[in-house]
Amino acid sequence: MCIATADFTNTGLYRAVYFDGPQSDRDAEGEEVPSWVVYIGDDEAEPVSHLQHFRSYEIAEQVARHLASDRRLDLIHDASPA
């Protein structure tokens, strides 16, 4: 019995916690500041939940690690300090 065929499509069930950044953002005074984003996404890194934005790399990393551990998901860590 063959389950996967040539036209097998992804069911979209894969989920992971994505931690990305820094990205350019603006503060209240209009100054450019770095920001990092944490979210749950699919196998193509498309968000399936709301994005959480952080101005601190350390806090964003802690949240990403906790979220991945709590939800028992892979952590895709593509972020770096500013």
Secondary structure, DSSP 4 states (H G I P E B T S, - for coil): -----TT----S---EEEEEEEEEEE-TTS-EEEEEEEEEE-TT--BSS--EEES-HHHHHHHHHHHHHHHT-EEEEEE---
